C-alpha cells in the first residue's frame, strides 16, 4: 500500500557492508608508496578487485539466501583463497594486508546463526592471528588484528540477527493477516451452511412430497407448495440479514477483533472508547475505520504499540488510531483501503485524515456527525 520496503533494505545492507571498506585504504596506500615491482602491484590490485567483487556480491545476492549455507561457504572459501596468500606475502606485515580478514569475518558473522557465527568469526580471527605471527612475529599488531577481526565480526553478527528477527516478525504479521482473512471466509461459509442447510433440506423434502401428492391429494400438495414458498422466503430473509450483518460490522466487535489480532502479532494495544452508543450507520462506519486501521498496522507499520481512542464532542464523534511504527511514517499516499474508507466517511458527512503522526508513526482520524442519520430520515420523510 505504501510501497515495497525491500529496495531500501537492500541499500541499507550494502551501506552497512561498505562501511568497513575504509580499512583497505591502509594497505593500498602503503603498497603504492612502497618499492614494489609493477607486476606485484598489478597482481595485488587484481587480487583486491576480485576480493571486493566476491565480498560485495555476497551482500547483493548471497545475503538474501543466507539461510542456505552454500552461498556463505562459497563466499568464505573464495575470500580466504585471496586473503591468505595476500597476507602471507606481506613481508613483516608492513602494509597491513591482514586487514582483509576483517571482511572475511563480516561475511562469517552475517552468514551464520548463533552459535555457529561465534565459531566462524573466532576461526577467522585465529587464522588472522596465525598469519600475522608468521609474517610479523610476536608484536602488538598480532593482538590488534585478532581484536579487530573478532569485534567487527561479532558486531556484524548482532546487526544481522536484528535484521533477521525484524524480517521474521514482519512475515509473521503478514501470515496472521492472511489467517484472519481465511478464518473470516470460513466463518462466513459456516454461517451460510447453518442458515441454508436446514432450509434447503426442508424445501427438497416438501417438494418431493408435493410431487407425490399432486395426483392423489391436490389439497395436501397445495399446502406443501405453500410451505415451500414460506420456507424459501424465510431462507432468503435470513441470508439477507446475514449479508447485511457482514456488510455492517459492529464497532465493539471490530475493536475486539483488532485487539486480538494485534496482540497476537506482538503489538501492544490500548483502547479508550468510553463514548457511549451511536446510530447504526455511524457505528458501522467507525467499525470499518477500526478494521482498516488495524489492517494497516499489521501489514505496513512494523509498530510496537497502537492506540484506539474514541471521543464524543459537540454532536460529533472522532476515532483516532495512532501507532509508533517506522514503516508507516513515510507513507506517500492512500491505498485502496483508505480511499474506500474515505468514501464511506464522506457519505456520512464526515472527514477522514491520515498521515505521519506528530511524534512519529502513523495517525488515522475519522470524524462523523451524530445527527447525519436523523437528517437523512427527515429528508426522506
Protein Blocks (a to p, Z undefined) as FASTA:
>chain_A
ZZpfklmmmmmmmmmmmmmmmmmmmmmmmmmmmccdfklmmmmmmmmmmmmmmmmmmmmm
mmmmmmpmklmmmmmmmmmmmmmmmmmmmghhlnopmmmmmmmmmmmmmmpccfklmmmm
mmmmmmmmmmmmmmnopafklmmmmmmmmmmmmmmmmmmmmmmmmmmmmmmmmmmmmmmm
mmmmmmmmmmmmmmmmmmmmmmmmmmmmmmmmmmmmmmlmmmmmmmmmmmmmmmmmmmmm
mmmmmmmccfklmmmmmmmmmmmnopacdddfbebjadfklmmmmmmmmmmmmmmmmmmn
opabdcdddddeehiacdddddfbfklmmcgbdcfklmmmmmmmmmnopacdddddfkgp
jdddddddfklmmmmmmmmZZ
